[in-house]
């Protein structure tokens, strides 16, 4: 970079990390803003600008009994001497001090246009005039008696007080409102008489509680009146220095001169713009959200005049007094006729912001008054003693008047005369100076009497002042006396009414909602609307007329009432609560508004509405039945869902599980509002046709069976499970054991069901089919049974799968075992299929044969109470496979036939197979040599022939009675001489 373009080096720039610079610089800035602008001092209750306004007017001698000064003159003087900011900052603050609707006890007496409660601003300061109000004199009283400290102004050319004497607790009387950096204050105004009474009560008993103080200071007393509702909350705010209470306008329902009812408002909430508030109510009458309730309003007018505030909301003729009261409650609830009056009692104490309780504010104010009165007393004592000393000199001078005059005449100058008087007669410097300045007529005998009288008065005054200084009791007694004088002179009656019962502020939504029957629709994508029931009955109810976008459709339609709650259940197991009144009203063809505009947290990309109900009373006796996609059912009391939250968990779900359907069980009826066929149409139609007289007609029998359709194509009917009613957070009860890869797709109730007997075939590849008649195919496993039985399928890997037979009763086509269970692999084969009755004590035994010649006999009861899938037996070697499994009765008198891949055949009695538990590996059935493996195994009961075959050899059929019985665990006999590389690939018994 050339020297021409180089930036100059600034040695004042210091590189400092931001995290170090912020606390070192921003915090002091924030504190200074709080001290110099935004926060009041706890002692006089004034911010610096207000203090400067009062002191500036005092310096101008703009007293209440003097002529008004131009506001611009006062503002200019304050700007020039004390407040180096814009003129608006001073004038705006002065305007607030002059407004009787902003300041409880105005400190400025304004002349001209000083604004209005309707938000009209004050006239420019060149037009208005002002002076101190009489009560402002009490804020400044005795300021000339060294009662407070002074400091230099911004230019060190003038002195200004750090705090005013404040002869009454101004922080309580006029309150404070301000926003600093990271801090704010909001102290409401109070009644002067009550505030002074509370201070005096604290003087009498420093240990008094806030509750005790509140017997004197009832609560805020606002310039605009109103009704304050708060008992415990008000006490808590005074104890902690922060909190809130309810503030209402003073409004009554009256019969107007027109004969109609109307709401008459005579007092508005503090700091609320009357004109804007009336405009707000007017705008609400045109808003669809409020139109139904406020339809009865005919006119809104402001009748305020010099006599006082009066606004009238006039109703139409058909509106009765009860409805008018409901509308008033609605306005309290929905607009600024009722607001929160917040307490944040932050003030400066010893230059630092503190949140102060009521007792702390009174304590600090009293400490300030003790200092003010003590300093004033000391000043008065000093002046009294000076005067007392001089009067004593006068009295002495009168006694020696002739000699005094002679001495003065003989003196050469004033200074010489002063020295002579002090030397000859013993006068002090002050006495000698006063005598020399005294006119001769003041030394007459008549004046002597006056001096004697003054001397006595000064003596008594000095004793009195010394007594005050020496005794805090006397000091407090004087403070109390002077406070009572201020209260007597300037106190007035309370304007704000206080209601201690906080229940008065609670407005039940049911009290303000206009009752109307409506129809609510909810789409699959969450669009919701309501239409009046009378409109719904007049227009076509054709669902296709609703203008949903492509891919969306109507999910729920239900009748409700504007006073009801809507419970919306989603497949994520969530319950969303919405007031019917809050649902926007639309025409039938309109799709409505998305629910996520009204309910935070609902995400239609992750969940969808599965059910909705209109709830008139959340505490009524009813049960919510929830069905999940994994075949679980939960019954929960309706009252368990009662909440003030818009969103709660309705049902705890496992990973991958969804809430499928919800039914409301109420008054021996099942209720459902979805568009699906969850309940039988005949049942729903009957309830709809007789809904007006359900208490007088015979109710139809509740459907007791569930038709289940799964995603893998299973279709079956089962009796509805009987489960106990549980709390909302309890897990659901499984009523159905589904295969792990399947889930329920749809459920609907059925009134009738009859168990079926049907034929089922299972291929080696695990394809399951329902056959209209018994299959003759030798390559398929065949079973015949009724719906209440279970199907047992065993595979070459030693696994078993146990499924209720009813799952397949309405199966169309086929279903693969691999689609139902993910662990059934491509290399796995079905080797055995049979049925069992789990509820009965099935005493059969299962016979197993493995490829490595292991045989086993296990009681079938070992599998009855086990899970839907598990291992049927354990292999000794990982390379072993199951080739045969079948169940037979106990004490079977039969033989076991084994055929190996190399043509070896062994037949032995089944009684020689040990009865072993499910976890045992088994015993040797055939002794195999040269890597031979068992190809075929079968328990022989009625069969008579064995047919063997291979790729290289023709089939060989042998009568079974020619195969002699041998011992178990032998090699057997070679019946098919296979050549090298060839092996048995066919073995059948007939």
Secondary structure, DSSP 8 states (H G I E B T S, - for coil): --TTT-----TT-----HHHHIIIIIHHHHHHHIIIII--BTTT---HHHHHHHHHHHHTT--TTS--EEHHHHHHHHHHHT--S-HHHHHHHHHHHH-TTT-TT-SEEEES----TTS-----TTT-EEEE-TTHHHHHTTGGGT-S-EEE-TTSSSEEESS---SS-HHHHH-EEEE-SS-EEEE--B-HHHHHHHHHHHHH-TT--HHHHTTTS-SB--TT--EEE-SHHHHHHHHHSEEEEEEE-EEEEEE-TTSSEEEEEEE--TT--HHHHHHHHHHHHHSHHHHHHHTTEEEEEE--BTTB--EEEEE-TT--HHHHHHHHHHHHHHSTTEEEEEEE-EEEETTEEEE--HHHHHHHHHHHHHHHHHHHHHHHHHHHHHHHHHHHHHHHHHHTHHHHHHHHHH-SSHHHHHHHHHHHH---HHHHHHHHHS-GGGGSHHHHHHHHHHHHHHHHHHHHHHHHHH-HHHHHHHHHHHHHHHHHHH-----SEEE--GGGG---HHHHS---EEEEEEETT-EEEEEEHHHHHHS---GGGS---TT--EEEEEEEETTSEEEEEETTSEEEEEEGGGS-B--TTS--EEGGGTSTT--TTT--EEEEEEES-TTSS-EEEEEETTSEEEEEEGGGG--SSSEEES----TT--EEEEEEEETTEEE--BSS-SS-HHHHHHHHHTGGGTTTS-------EEEEEETTS-EEEEE-----EE-TTS--EE-----TT--EEEEEEES-----EEEEEEETT-EEEEESS----TTEEEEEEETTSEEEEEETTSEEEEEEGGGGTT--SEEEHHHH-TT--TT--EEEEEEE-TTS----EEEEEETTSEEEEEETHHHHTS-SEEES---SSTT--EEEEEEE-SS---EEEEEETTSEEEEEEGGGS-B--TTS--EE-S---TT--EEEEEEESS--EEEEEESSS--EEEEGGGS----TTS--EE-S---TT--EEEEEE-
